[in-house]
Amino acid sequence: MQYDVVVIGSGPSGRRAAVQASKFGRSVLVIEKGRRVGGVSVHTGTIPSKTLRETVLNLTGWRERGFYGLAYRVKRDIEAGDLMARLHKTLEHEVETLDHQFARNRVHVLRGLATFLDPHRIEVQMEADETRVIEASRVVIAVGTLPLRPPHIPFNGETVVDSDELVELKSVPRSLTVVGAGVIGVEYATIFSALDVRVTLVEPRTSFLDFIDRELVDDFVHQLRDRGLSFRLGSKVQSIQFENGQPVAILDGGRRVRSEMLLFAAGRVGATDRLNLAAAGLAADERGRLTVDPKTFQTAVPHIYATGDVIGFPSLASMSMEQGRIAACHACDNPLPAAPSFFPYGIYSVPEISTVGMSEEEVRKAGTPYECGIARFRETSRGHIMGINGGLLKMIFAIETRRLLGVHIVGEGATELVHIGQAVLNLGGTLDYFIDNTFNYPTLAEAYKIAALDAWNRMTPRREPEADVPAVLPETAELTGDAIEG
């Protein structure tokens, strides 16, 4: 069996690479070791965690509590079956969509475990001990990652679990310890906190989400503490014991954290251990990750590419898709698309966090004179309508050029709102865009104008109006329709 392009893995980067190569007229094969296509993203990662989040917010009535109080719930007793029902329906739809996408683009799919025999030949171990040998002109490795499972952590699939096992939840715990304050740990900690589960987040470092603007993280932490989520920063888990069947995390210094369930989410490793990379002339690092050219995604072997989480940061599904597309373009000898200067990060916690461009810390380090503008969602009419008490939007502008340098949002709809800032940022827009343009009213997007006006007030020198000449000021947040008519 010979193919122009063989893709190992059918997650976001793998399926994007396969479809793109097929559209260039190449023969394409996707090798997927799971029973169904989709990879980690569909079955244990992105889609399950975001579906769980949405289910929790709906069933708990989380978005309505600003008006109806903390005791308000759509469903009084929420069980694991309530959470899993929507998850299974969503996953079924995702798999059907992918199957159809591969079929209509004439991408062949082979289910089995891929192992390199040499740089161009791959053996696929299928069910019933059947094997096939595939010859490939180009190879894209998109195998994704697996949860890190240190030997001193007593995983049992019920009370001590990793993030893959959590999506097969059998019961909702009354208390949860989350070890690891990375993106996955923070998302699950805040999702279960919204479910009124008592959550403790343990992290060996004294800070977390270090790639996010610090002011945003401070506001985020304030919201979480306000609803009872406990932080144990600067605390490393020495061991885990069991008392009355419940896990107890023993932290350095002797502190103990007891809960009904413990989620260990302190890192992931590339799923490359069974690929026999040495036969292909490749080697992974200590975390199973591959090194690539950041522009083409070629590995040390020119005809072999690697994309997605297996190459490490940023490990975002959105970026993985673009990596797969770019790798396919280069592998098929087509011009590479120009990569945008900035792409957004999205953390689907409760509340959401999303950011694009430079943080205030990065701007300060670069030595660029700057000013910030901040809008709090409670300052918008839509925020009042929705009962939002927390959340903010922050923009950073260069003083000399007035160009937008970064947008940072924490709060409801952050991952949607950030795309306005992303567009302006990549198009080289300035403060004046937000001052001069009109936003729908009432919307949360109006926070862009409020934040821009806040920055304008700080950047523009105040002048006394000349005699008999009325002062002309830009629209302010308070000048709503009623105020103007009045």
C-alpha positions in Angstrom: 0.0 0.0 0.0 1.6 3.2 -1.2 0.5 6.8 -0.4 1.7 10.2 -1.1 1.0 11.3 2.5 0.5 9.2 5.5 -0.9 10.9 8.7 -0.5 9.1 12.0 -3.3 10.4 14.3 -6.7 11.9 13.5 -6.8 14.7 16.0 -7.1 18.4 15.0 -3.7 18.7 13.3 -3.9 15.2 11.8 -7.3 15.6 10.2 -6.4 19.1 8.9 -3.2 17.9 7.3 -5.0 14.9 5.7 -7.8 16.9 4.2 -5.5 19.7 3.0 -3.2 17.2 1.3 -6.2 15.5 -0.3 -7.4 18.8 -1.7 -4.0 19.1 -3.4 -4.8 15.9 -5.3 -2.5 13.6 -3.2 -3.4 10.1 -2.1 -3.7 10.2 1.7 -4.0 7.7 4.5 -4.8 8.4 8.1 -3.7 5.8 10.7 -5.7 5.9 13.9 -5.0 3.5 16.8 -8.4 4.2 18.4 -11.6 2.5 17.4 -13.0 5.8 16.1 -11.4 8.9 14.6 -11.0 12.2 16.4 -8.0 11.5 18.6 -7.6 13.0 22.1 -9.3 16.2 21.2 -12.7 14.5 20.5 -12.6 11.6 22.9 -10.8 12.7 26.1 -9.6 16.3 25.7 -11.0 19.4 24.1 -14.6 18.4 23.2 -15.4 16.4 26.4 -14.1 19.0 28.8 -15.9 21.9 27.0 -19.1 19.8 26.8 -18.8 19.1 30.5 -18.4 22.8 31.2 -21.4 23.8 29.2 -23.5 21.1 30.8 -22.5 22.2 34.3 -23.3 25.8 33.5 -26.7 24.9 32.1 -27.9 22.5 34.8 -26.7 24.6 37.7 -28.2 27.8 36.4 -24.8 29.4 36.8 -25.4 32.2 34.4 -28.6 33.2 36.2 -27.3 33.3 39.7 -26.5 37.0 39.5 -30.2 37.6 39.6 -31.7 34.6 41.4 -29.0 34.0 44.1 -26.4 31.4 44.8 -29.0 28.7 45.7 -30.6 28.9 42.2 -30.4 25.7 40.2 -32.1 24.4 37.0 -31.8 20.9 38.3 -31.6 20.3 42.1 -29.7 17.0 42.2 -27.1 16.7 39.4 -25.7 13.2 38.9 -22.9 11.9 36.7 -25.5 10.5 34.3 -26.8 14.0 33.7 -23.3 15.2 32.8 -22.4 12.1 30.6 -25.7 12.1 28.6 -24.9 15.4 26.7 -21.2 14.4 26.4 -21.9 11.1 24.6 -24.4 12.8 22.3 -21.8 15.5 21.4 -19.0 12.9 20.8 -21.2 10.9 18.5 -21.9 13.9 16.4 -18.2 14.9 16.2 -17.2 11.4 15.1 -19.9 11.3 12.4 -18.8 14.7 11.1 -15.2 13.6 10.9 -16.1 10.3 9.2 -18.1 12.2 6.6 -15.3 14.8 6.1 -12.8 12.1 5.4 -15.2 10.3 3.1 -16.1 13.3 1.0 -12.4 14.2 0.6 -11.4 10.7 -0.3 -9.1 10.3 2.7 -8.5 6.6 3.5 -8.6 5.6 7.2 -6.8 2.5 8.7 -7.4 1.6 12.3 -4.3 0.2 14.0 -1.1 0.9 15.8 1.6 2.5 13.6 5.3 1.6 14.0 8.1 2.8 11.7 10.2 0.1 10.0 12.3 2.7 8.3 11.9 6.4 7.3 9.4 5.5 4.5 7.8 2.3 5.6 5.2 2.0 8.4 3.8 -1.2 9.8 0.2 -1.1 11.1 -0.8 -3.7 13.7 -4.6 -4.2 13.3 -7.1 -6.4 15.2 -6.9 -10.2 15.0 -3.1 -9.9 14.7 -3.4 -8.6 11.1 -0.6 -6.3 10.0 -0.1 -4.2 6.9 3.0 -2.4 5.6 2.5 1.1 4.2 4.9 3.0 2.1 4.8 6.8 2.3 6.4 9.6 0.4 5.6 12.0 3.2 4.6 11.4 6.8 2.9 13.6 9.3 3.2 12.5 13.0 0.1 13.9 14.8 -0.2 11.4 17.7 -1.0 13.9 20.4 -0.3 13.4 24.1 -1.2 11.2 27.1 -1.6 12.3 30.7 1.6 12.1 32.8 1.2 9.2 35.3 4.1 9.3 37.8 4.8 5.9 39.5 4.3 7.4 43.0 0.7 8.4 42.3 -1.7 5.5 43.1 -4.1 5.9 40.2 -7.2 3.6 40.5 -9.6 5.0 38.0 -12.2 5.9 40.6 -10.9 8.1 43.5 -7.5 9.0 42.0 -7.8 9.7 38.3 -6.1 11.5 35.4 -7.8 13.8 33.0 -8.6 11.1 30.5 -10.4 9.0 33.2 -12.3 12.0 34.5 -14.5 12.1 31.3 -15.9 8.7 32.3 -17.1 10.0 35.7 -19.3 7.5 37.6 -20.4 9.8 40.4 -20.1 13.5 41.3 -17.7 13.9 44.3 -18.6 16.3 47.1 -14.9 17.4 47.3 -12.1 17.4 44.7 -8.3 17.9 44.9 -6.7 19.0 41.6 -3.0 18.6 41.4 -1.5 20.8 38.7 -2.6 24.4 37.9 -1.9 24.2 34.2 -4.7 24.8 31.6 -6.3 21.4 32.1 -6.1 21.5 35.9 -7.5 25.0 36.1 -10.4 24.2 33.7 -11.5 21.2 35.6 -11.0 22.8 39.0 -13.3 25.7 38.1 -15.9 23.5 36.3 -16.4 21.4 39.4 -16.4 24.5 41.6 -19.3 25.8 39.5 -21.0 22.5 40.3 -20.7 23.5 44.0 -18.0 20.9 44.6 -15.5 21.9 47.3 -12.2 22.2 45.2 -8.6 22.6 46.3 -6.0 23.4 43.6 -2.5 22.3 44.4 0.5 23.6 42.4 4.2 23.3 43.3 5.0 26.7 41.8 4.2 29.9 43.5 2.3 31.2 40.4 0.3 29.6 37.6 -0.8 30.5 34.0 2.4 32.5 33.7 1.8 33.2 30.0 -1.3 35.2 30.8 -1.2 38.9 31.7 -0.8 39.1 35.5 -3.6 41.6 36.1 -6.0 39.1 34.4 -4.8 36.2 36.6 -5.2 38.4 39.7 -8.8 39.1 38.8 -9.4 35.5 38.0 -8.0 34.3 41.3 -10.1 36.9 43.1 -13.3 35.5 41.5 -12.4 31.9 42.4 -11.5 32.7 46.0 -14.8 34.6 46.3 -16.7 31.5 45.5 -14.7 29.2 47.9 -12.0 27.6 45.7 -8.9 27.0 47.8 -5.3 27.4 46.4 -2.3 25.6 47.7 0.5 27.3 45.7 4.1 26.6 46.3 3.1 23.1 47.6 4.4 19.9 46.1 2.6 16.6 46.6 5.0 14.2 48.4 2.6 11.3 48.5 -1.0 10.2 48.4 -2.5 8.1 51.2 -6.0 6.7 51.7 -8.1 7.1 54.8 -11.5 5.5 54.9 -11.2 4.9 51.1 -10.7 8.6 50.4 -7.4 10.0 49.0 -5.3 12.4 51.2 -2.6 14.4 49.5 0.4 14.9 51.7 2.1 18.2 50.8 5.7 19.2 51.6 5.7 20.7 55.0 3.2 18.2 56.3 0.0 19.8 55.2 -2.8 17.4 54.3 -5.6 17.8 51.7 -8.4 15.4 52.0 -11.2 14.9 49.4 -13.5 12.3 47.9 -11.6 12.4 44.6 -8.2 13.5 43.4 -7.4 14.6 39.8 -3.7 14.5 38.9 -3.3 16.9 36.0 0.4 17.9 36.3 1.6 17.5 32.7 1.2 15.4 29.6 3.7 13.4 27.5 3.9 12.8 23.8 2.3 9.5 22.6 5.4 8.5 20.7 6.7 5.6 22.8 5.4 2.9 20.4 6.2 4.6 17.1 9.8 3.1 17.0 11.1 6.6 16.1 14.7 5.3 16.0 13.9 3.3 12.8 12.8 6.6 11.2 16.0 8.4 12.3 14.1 10.4 15.0 14.3 10.8 18.7 11.9 12.3 21.2 12.8 14.3 24.3 12.2 13.2 27.9 8.5 14.1 27.6 8.0 12.2 24.3 7.9 15.4 22.2 9.4 16.0 18.8 11.5 19.0 17.7 10.4 20.7 14.4 11.2 23.7 12.2 8.6 26.2 13.4 7.9 27.5 9.9 7.5 24.2 8.1 7.0 21.7 10.9 9.6 19.4 9.4 11.5 17.1 11.8 15.2 16.3 11.5 14.1 13.9 8.7 12.9 16.3 6.0 10.0 14.2 4.6 8.6 13.5 8.1 6.6 16.3 9.8 5.2 16.6 13.3 2.2 18.8 14.4 -0.1 19.3 17.3 0.5 18.6 20.9 3.3 16.2 20.2 5.6 19.2 19.5 4.7 21.0 22.7 3.6 24.6 23.4 1.1 26.0 22.7 -0.9 22.8 22.6 -4.0 24.5 21.4 -6.5 22.7 19.1 -6.9 25.9 17.0 -3.1 26.2 16.5 -2.8 22.4 15.9 -5.2 22.7 12.9 -3.0 25.5 11.4 0.1 23.5 12.0 -1.4 20.6 10.1 -2.5 22.8 7.2 1.0 24.4 6.9 2.8 21.0 7.1 0.5 19.6 4.4 1.2 22.6 2.2 4.9 22.2 2.5 4.8 18.4 2.1 2.8 18.8 -1.1 5.2 21.5 -2.5 2.7 24.3 -2.3 3.4 27.8 -1.2 3.2 28.3 2.5 0.4 30.6 3.8 1.6 33.6 5.7 1.3 32.9 9.4 -0.5 35.7 11.3 1.6 37.6 13.8 -0.7 36.9 16.7 -3.1 34.1 17.6 -5.5 33.8 20.5 -5.3 31.6 23.6 -8.5 30.3 25.1 -8.9 28.8 28.5 -12.4 27.3 29.0 -12.4 27.8 32.8 -15.3 29.3 34.7 -14.9 32.2 34.1 -13.3 32.0 30.7 -9.9 33.5 29.9 -8.7 34.5 26.5 -5.8 36.6 25.3 -4.1 37.7 22.1 -0.9 39.8 21.6 1.5 41.0 24.2 0.9 41.0 27.9 1.7 44.1 30.0 4.8 42.3 31.3 6.0 41.6 27.8 5.4 45.2 26.7 7.3 46.5 29.7 10.2 44.1 29.0 10.4 45.3 25.4 10.7 48.9 26.6 7.8 50.2 24.6 6.0 53.2 26.1 2.4 52.1 26.6 -0.9 52.7 28.2 -3.7 50.4 29.2 -7.5 50.7 29.1 -9.8 48.5 31.2 -13.5 47.9 31.1 -15.4 45.8 33.6 -18.3 43.8 32.3 -20.5 45.2 35.0 -20.0 48.6 33.4 -21.9 47.5 30.3 -25.7 47.4 30.0 -25.5 43.9 28.7 -23.6 42.9 31.8 -26.4 44.2 34.0 -29.0 42.4 31.9 -27.1 39.1 32.2 -26.4 39.6 35.9 -22.6 39.6 35.5 -20.7 40.8 38.5 -17.2 39.9 37.5 -15.0 40.0 34.4 -12.9 42.6 32.6 -11.4 43.4 29.2 -8.0 45.0 29.1 -6.3 46.5 26.1 -2.7 47.7 25.7 -1.7 50.5 23.3 1.7 51.9 22.2 1.7 55.6 23.2 3.8 56.8 20.2 1.9 55.0 17.4 -1.4 54.4 19.2 -1.3 50.8 17.8 -3.0 48.0 19.7 -0.4 45.7 21.3 -2.6 43.2 23.2 -6.1 42.2 24.3 -6.8 40.3 27.5 -10.2 39.2 28.7 -11.5 37.2 31.7 -15.2 36.6 32.0 -18.3 35.4 30.2 -17.8 35.0 26.5 -14.1 35.8 26.6 -13.1 33.2 24.0 -15.6 34.7 21.6 -15.0 38.4 22.3 -11.2 38.1 21.8 -11.5 37.7 18.0 -12.4 41.4 17.6 -9.1 42.3 19.2 -7.3 39.6 17.2 -8.5 41.1 13.9 -7.6 44.7 14.8 -4.2 43.5 16.1 -3.2 41.5 13.0 -4.4 44.3 10.7 -2.2 46.9 12.5 -5.1 48.8 14.0 -4.9 51.6 16.5 -6.9 53.1 19.4 -8.8 55.2 16.9 -10.6 52.2 15.5 -12.3 51.5 18.8 -13.0 55.2 19.4 -14.5 56.0 16.0 -16.5 52.8 15.4 -19.9 51.8 16.6 -20.6 48.6 18.5 -24.0 47.0 18.9 -25.8 48.1 22.0 -26.3 46.4 24.4 -23.5 43.9 24.0 -20.5 42.7 26.0 -18.4 43.8 22.9 -19.2 47.3 23.9 -16.5 46.8 26.6 -13.9 47.4 23.8 -15.1 50.9 23.4 -15.2 51.5 27.1 -11.6 50.2 27.5 -10.5 52.3 24.5 -12.0 55.4 26.1 -10.3 54.6 29.3 -6.9 54.4 27.5 -7.7 57.6 25.5 -8.3 59.5 28.8 -4.9 58.5 30.0 -3.1 59.1 26.7 -4.6 62.4 25.5 -3.4 65.6 27.3 -6.4 67.5 28.7 -6.8 70.9 27.2 -9.0 73.8 28.2 -11.5 74.7 25.4 -11.0 78.0 23.7 -13.4 80.9 24.4 -16.8 80.6 22.7 -15.7 77.3 21.1 -17.6 74.2 22.4 -15.4 71.3 23.4 -15.7 68.2 21.2 -15.2 65.0 23.1 -15.5 61.4 21.9 -18.5 59.3 22.9 -18.2 58.1 26.5 -19.5 55.0 28.1 -22.2 57.1 29.9 -23.6 58.6 26.6 -26.2 56.0 25.9 -29.2 56.7 23.7 -31.4 58.0 26.6 -28.6 60.3 27.8 -28.1 61.8 24.3 -31.8 62.4 23.8 -32.1 63.9 27.3 
